[in-house]
Amino acid sequence: MRTLDHYEKRARAFGEQLADMEALKSLIDGESQQYPTHIQHLFYHFSYVDIGNGVVGHCLYLAEMDQRFPGEGYDGIAHHLLQQVINSHTLPHIDDPGLWSGLAGICFTIAALSKNGTRYTSVLHQLHQKLHVLTSDKLVEAEEHLAVQQVKMPDYDLMGGLAGTALYLIEASVQDARLRSLSQQVLDYLCRLAMGTKDVNGVQVPAWHIAAENQFLEEEKVMYPEGNVNLGISHGITGVLCALLRAKRIEIYHSQLLHDAVRTLSDWLVSRHERSANGQLCWEKRPPFASFAQDNKRQVAANVSWCYGDPMIAKTLWDAGDVLKDKGLQDFALDCFKSLQPTFHQPGLIAPTYCHGIAGTLHVVDAMYKKTADTYFADISEQLQKMLNDDYEENTVFGFRDVEEMNQARFTFQKPGLLTGAAGIYLTLLSVNEPSTCTGWERLFAVD
C-alpha cells in the first residue's frame, strides 16, 4: 500500500498541474470527443465557475494546499485562476446563488483564500452584495412555491438550493453583519419547509413532496406520477437538516422554531428507516407517494455513497442527537453505521471519487471516527483507504479516474474537479488522520 507521503507528493504535484487552465481545458475538450454528446453534457466537460467540477473548485483545493504547505506558491496559482474566471466580464452573468452551482460557492472559495480576511476584502464585499440580491430573489421564489404547494428540488437542496446557500451565509454572517438578517430569513423558510405538510389525494405528506410535474429530470416525471420525496444529502431533506444543525451549533439563530424543525426532521427520518434483506438499517432515498398513501415502506438495499447514501443520513442524525442532547438518537445512528459494515466492501462504490465513490464514503467514516473514537470506524477507514490505493493509476494524468454508469454502460474519465475528480480524492486522503482541515472545505459536503 502506498504511503501518505506518496499521496502528499502527488497532491502537491496535482496542485501545480492546476496552474495551466488551458492545458486542462484542452485535455478535457479533446478526450470528451470520444463520448456521445449526452455523456459529455452529463459527466465530462470543462467548467469555470461551479465549485463542484469547475475552476473555482480548483482554487479551493489550492487554498487548502497553500495553508498546508505555505510558501510553495499555491495561493499565487489560485489568484491567477480567479482573475481569469471571476472578473468584470463574467460576474454579471452569474445569476445563481447556490453553493455548488453559483455565487455562494465562489464566495466560500475566496473566503478560504483570504488569509483570515486579510485578502480579497473588497472583492468579497462586492460579491456579498450580489449574493444578498440573488438569494433574496431565490427566497421569494421558493416561498411562493411553498405557499402554493409546488416545491421544487432546486428551491431547497444542498447543491443549488437554499440549504447550501444557508451553509455559507451562516458562516459569513459571523463576520459580515449585513448577511445576518438574510440568513435568518433563509433559515426561517427552511424550518417551515421542514415542519410543513400538505394534502395529496387525501393523504398528508411532507411539504417538501415534489409533484410529478416538478421533478428535475424528465424520466423522473414518469417514474413518480404522483410525486415523491427526497431523503439524500445532496438533493434531499438531509441537506436541509444539516443547514439547520449548523445554525444551532454556532448559535447565531436563537429560535424555538429552529429547535422544533431539527427535532421534527430527525424524528421523521428515524420513522422512515427500513431493514434491508441483510438486516441493515437504511432508507429508501426517494420514496414515492404510494409509500405514504398505503403506509407501505418497501424493502431497499443499502447505499454507502456520500450523495445518496445511508452513512450521511446516519451521521446527520448523530449530529442532531448531539445538538438535541438525545443519546438515543446517537445510539440509533451508530447502530445504522454498524449494520452497514458488509456494504462498505461491496462493489457499489465503482469510482474512487467523492460524490458517489470511495473518497466521499471514506470522508464520512473518518469524520465519525473523529467524533466517536470508535475503532469500528478506524477499521472501515483503513479498508476504504486500501480500496482507494487499489484504484490509483500512476500513469494517468491525475492519478485517479472517475467512473460513471448509465444504461448499463460504464465510462471512465480523467477529471481534476472537487466533486467527481482528483481534487476531492486528494483532499480526503490528506484529511484522514488529521484533527481538522485548514480551510473547512468539508463544510461544502456537510461533513463537519
N, C-alpha and C positions, 0 to 999 in steps of 0.2 A: 504494500500500500504506500502511495506517495506521501511524503511528509507535509506538514503545514508549511514548512519553509519552501517546498517546491511550489505550492499553490500561491504563497505570498509573492514569490518571484514572478510567477505567471500573471498574477493580478496586477503587479506593478507594470509589467510589460504591456498588458492589455490596456492599462490607463494611457500609456504612451501611444498605443495604436489609435486611440480615440481622437488624437490631435488632428489627424488627417481626415476631415469630414468628407472631402471629395473622393478620397480613395474608398472609404466605406460606402458611399453612395454608389460609386462605380461597381464595387463588388456586388452589392445587393441588386442594383438595377440589372447587372449582367446575369447573375445567377437566377434571378427570378424569371427570366425569359423561358426557362426550361419547364415552367409550371403553367397550367391553364390560368386564364385571366382571373377567374373567381378565386383560385387558390392564392394568387398574388395579392388580390384585394384583401382576403381574409387573414393571411398569415405572413406575407413576405413582400414588404415594400418599404422604401425609405421614408422616414418620418422626421419631422422637425420639432414641433412644439409640444407634443404629448409626452408626458413623463414616462409612460409605460414602455414604449419602444422607440422613442424619438431622441433627438439630440439633447433635449432638456434632461432626460433621464441619464444620459452620459455625463452631463455636468454634475448631477447629484452624486454619481459614482466618483467623479473626480474630487468633489468636496470631501467625501469620506476618506479618499486616498490622501488628500492634502493634509488632513488632520492626523492621520495615522503616520504619515511619512513626510513631515514638514520639510520645506526647503528643497524638494525634488521637482518643483515646477508644475505640479498638478493644478494649482489654482490659476496659473497663467494659461494653461491649456483651456480650462473651463471658461475663463474670461474671454479668450479668443472665440470660442464656440458661441458663447452667449451673445457676443457682438454680432455674430452672423445670423442668429435666429431670432433674437429679441431686439428689435430696433424700430425706428420711426416708420419704416415701411411695413413691417409685419404686425406690429402691435394693434393698429386699427382693425385688423382682420380677425383678431382673437375675440370671439364673442361667446365663449363657453366658460363659465366659472368653475367647472369641475376640477376635482383633484387629479384624476388620472387623465382627463381629456382636455384640460384647459388651464385657465389662469391660476387657480389655486395651486396646482402642481408647479407652475412656473414660479410663483411666489415662494413656495416651500423650498425649491431648489436654490433660489437666490438668497433666501434667509440662511440656508445651510452654508453658503459660500461667503457669508457676510462677516465672518470672524467675530461672532457675538455682537453684531450690529455696528461694527466699525467700518464696514464697506457697504457699498450699494444702497446707502440710506435714501438718497433722493430717488433712485430707481424704485425701491420698494414703496416709498411714499406715493409715487405716481401709480404704481401697479395696484396698491391698496385702494386708491380712489376708484380705479376702474373696476376692481373686484367688488367693491361696495355696490356699484351701479348694476353690474351683471348679476350679482347674487340677489339683489333686491328684485330685479325683474324676474329672475327664476323663481323666487319665493312667491311672488304674486301669481305666476302661472301654476305653480304646484298647489297653492291654496285654492285656486279656482277649481282645479281637478279634484281635490279632496272634497270641496263643497258639493260638487255635482256627482260624487262617487264614480269618478272616471280617472282614478290614479294610474299613472304610467311609471314604469320602472325607472326611466331617467329622471323622474321627479325627485326620488329619494335615495337612490343606491349609492354605494361607496365609490364606484368608478367614475361616474359622470354626474351623479345627483347630489342632493343637499347633505346627505350623510358624510360624503367625502369632503365637500366644501367646509362643513362644520368642523371636521377634524383639524383643518388648517386654521379656520377662524378662531377656534378655541385657544390654540397656542398663540396665534398672532395678537389676539386681543389682550393678552397679558402685558405686551409691550406697547400696543397701539390702541389707545382708548377709543379711537374712532370706530373700531370694529366691534366693540363690546355689545352695543345695542343690537347691531345686526346679528351677531352670533346668538344672542338671546332669542331673537325673533325666529331664527332658523331652528334652534333647539325647541322652542315652543311648538313650532309646526311638527317637528319630528315626534315630540311627545304625544300630540293629539293624533297624529297618524298611528302611532304605536298602540294607543289605547282605544281607538275608534273601532266601530263595527258598522256593517251595512247589511241590508236585506237583499239577498239574491234568490229569487224564486221561493220566497217564504223561509229561507234559511239565513241565520245570522253568520256572517263571515267577517274576517278582519277587514278593516278599512283599506288595507294595502292589497286586497284582492285585485288582480288585474284582469279586466274583461277581455274576451277574445279579440275584440277589435283594437285593443290597446297593447296586444302582445308585440314584443320588439321585432321578432322575425316572422316572416310570412308563414313558414311551416308551423310555427307555434300557434297561429290563429286556427289552424286545422287540428292540431294536437289537443288544444284546450278550447273546445267550442263553448264551454260555459266559464272559461277563465281558470285561473289558478293563483296560488300564492308562491312566493319565492323565499326560501329559508337560507340561501347561501350567503357567504360573507361578501362576495364581490358585487352581486346584483340583488341581494335579498335583505330580509329584515335583520339578520345578524349584523350586517354592516351598520344599520341604524342603532342597534343596541350598543355597538362599540363606540359610536359617537357619543351617545348619552353617558356611557360609563366614563369616557374621557372627561366630559364636562364635570361629572361628580368628583373625579379624582383630583382635579386641580381647583375645584371649589370656586369657580367664577360665576356659577349659576345656582343660586340658592332657591329651590322651589320644591314644594311638595309634589307638584306635577311631575317634575323630573324623577323624583324617587318612585312615584307610583308607576311611571312609564317603565322604568327599569324592572320593577317588581312584576308588572303585568307581562312584559315580553319574556322575562326569564321563566315565569310560571307557564306561560303558553308554550314555550319551546320544550320544557320538560314534559308537558302534557302530550306533545306530539311525537315523542320518541317511540321507536319501534324496536323489535328484535329481528335481526336477520335470521336466515336459515341456520347460521352457525352460532346463533345466540349473541351476536354483537349488538350493542346499543348504538342505534343510528337513526337517521331521519330520511324521510322522502323529501328531497330538496325542493321539488316543485309540485306539491300535491294539487291535484285538480279539484274542481268544485265538488265532484262526486264524493270525495273523501270527507267532506263536511256534511253534505246532504244525507248521506247514508251512515255517517259516523263509522266509516269503513276504511280504516288505515290499512294500506296494502303492505305486504312484506317486501322489503327492498334490500339491496346489497349495500354494504358499507363502502364508503369512498373516503380516501385519506388525503386527497389533494387539498391545496390551500383554497382555491376559488369556490368549489362546491363540496368541500369535504366535511366529514363529521368532526375531525380534530379542531377546526376553527370554531365550530358551534360549541363543542365541549369546553374549549379554552375560554371562550367568551362567557359561558355560564360559570366557570371557575372564577373569573374576574368579577362577575356580578355577585357571586357569593362573598367575595372579599369585600366589595363595596357595601353590600347589604348586611354584612356580618352574619351570613347564613351558612354555617358549616355543612348543613345537609345538602345544599346546592353544590358546594365544592366537592363533597363526597360523591355525589351523583356524577359530576364531571369527571372525576378520577376513575370511577367505575366505567364510564364510557371509554376513556382512553385505554384502560387496561383490557377491556373487551375487544378492542381493535387490534390487539397485538399480532394475530396471524395476518391481518390485511396489510400491515406495513411491508411485508416481504413479497406480496403478490405482484404480478406484472401490470397492475393497473396504472402504476406510475411509469409511463412509457418514455418520458422525457426527463432530462436532468434539470430542466429549467424551473423557475419559481412558480408560475401561475398554477399549473396543474401537473407539476413534476416533482422530482425528488427534493430540490432545493427548498421549495416552499414548505413541504412537509417537515423537512429537517429543521427549518427555522422555527416552526410552531412547537415541535418536540423540544428543541433546545430552550425555547422560552419557558416551557413548562418545567423543565429541569431546574432552571434558574429560580423559578417561583417556589418550587416544592422541595428541591434537593432529593427527590425520589430517584433512586438508582434505576428504576424501571425506565425512566426517560433517558438516562445516560446510556443504557444498553441499546435502546432503539436508535438513539442519535448515532452511536458508533456504527450500527448496521447500515443506517442511511448514508453515512459518510463513505462506507465501503462501496455502496451502490453507486454513489457519485464518482468515486475513484474508478470504478469499472467503466463508466461512461466517458471518462476523459480520453481525448484523442490528441496525442502530441502533434501530429502533422496537420491538424486543421488550423484555420486562420485564428480562431479564438480559443481553441482547446476543448470546446463543447459544441454540440449541435442541438438545436431544438427539434423535437419530433411532434408531428401533429397527425391525427387520424380523421378522415372524413369519408363517409360512404364505403367503409371497409378498406380504404386505401391509406397507406402510410407515406408521409412526406417528411424529409429532413431538410433543415435549413441552417445556414451559418449566420447567426444573428447576434449583434452586440448588445441589445437592449436590456432593460431592467426587468421587465415582466416575463418575457419569454426568450431571453438571450443570456449571453455570458455575464453581463454585469450583475444580474441578480444572483447568479451562482457564486461568483467570486465574493460578493458582499456577504453572502450567507456563510461561506467557508471561513472568511476572516472573522465573522462574529461569533462562531461557535467557540465555546470555552472562554470567551471574553466576557467580563462583567457587564459591559454596555458598548454600544456603538458610539462614534464620535458625533455624528450629525443627527441621530434619531431617525434615520431613514426607515426604520422598522415601523414607525407610526403610519407611513403610507399604507402598509398592509394590515394595520391594526394589530400588529404582533408586538405589543409593548406591555 
